[in-house]
Amino acid sequence: MYLNTSRDGDHPERAIALRWRRLRESLARQGADAALLNRLEAVVGADAEVPGAHGQAVFAAHGALVLDGELPSPPEHDSARYGTLPDAMPLVTQHVPEIPYLAAVVHYGGLPTAGAHGSVTLEAEAGTWPVSTVAPGERLRRRVAVATWHRASALLGHRLDAWARRVHADAFVVGGNEWACNVLIRRLPRTVRDRVVRVGGPTPTDTGRALLEPQLDRVFRGHLAAHDRELVDLFVRRRAVGGPVAEGLAATVAALQRGQVAALLLNRPPGSSPRLWVGSLPTQIARTEAELLSFGVRAPREEPADEALVRALVGTGAELVVVPEGELRLAEQVGALLRYGDGGRPRA
């Protein structure tokens, strides 16, 4: 179930209750029993501490709550499905590209000189964009006298460098007072200084959401995480020489059947059309019922492609990369980086 639980409008609790009522009625018509509906209702809107626009993803089975997660953005449409497989693709794709970063805001309102009076305040936070926008991580706060800012920023720089390396940050996004930021950046170790992205604009630190949230969106939207970029580049190189890749839905599904997929690449999720046929195991996935029957699968069933693909990925330990068509155009918007080629030996 996906529900808009934003609290940035008028009478948000009433709006959430109305949205849930419509979804509850829809689930009841689909066959959900009262125990399951009541379990969902107990957690709907329980994210009241999350400010601003966001959504909620809730999964339950056999009357038990399986997952209650925050969505960085409200779902395009509230939706609920009662079925055999969870509709997990919208949740998964709201979490990508999963870019690890470090962000810092440096506040100072005085003269740009270490001889001035007053203090400099630094707040820093690590996160994974875009999920951290609604689930901020631990925050570092330090306030030092202006007279000691040059020396203190060198010490803080080493701490921030270690933090960035620990979380494998792709970028260190810095905003705030220009003079104080410049002092800090000049004293950062090169390993993290080379990843600095300076941003401007308002830098409030008391919003209850991620530090520099608007700036993070501008920096990261449309980009891939460094790890995903490596996978895409590897796919392109292999495809150019006829290496172990698959492209198009039929070839990709065939590779999933063999547990051959290391990473699934999508230009965009396929949605519920086309549909795929599945059995009881993650690798029992096919374009047609006849194909699964020929494999000896009993009672195959037809499911939305999104749901079948996510189950196959999770069940075979494959990664998912959503790559814009401008970066890499895939046949039928789907491809796969394979663990081994046909006739080859599986790779670790």
Order of alpha helices (4+ residues) and beta strands (2+ residues): beta-alpha-alpha-beta-beta-alpha-beta-beta-beta-alpha-beta-alpha-alpha-beta-alpha-alpha-beta-alpha-beta-beta-beta-alpha-beta-alpha-beta-beta
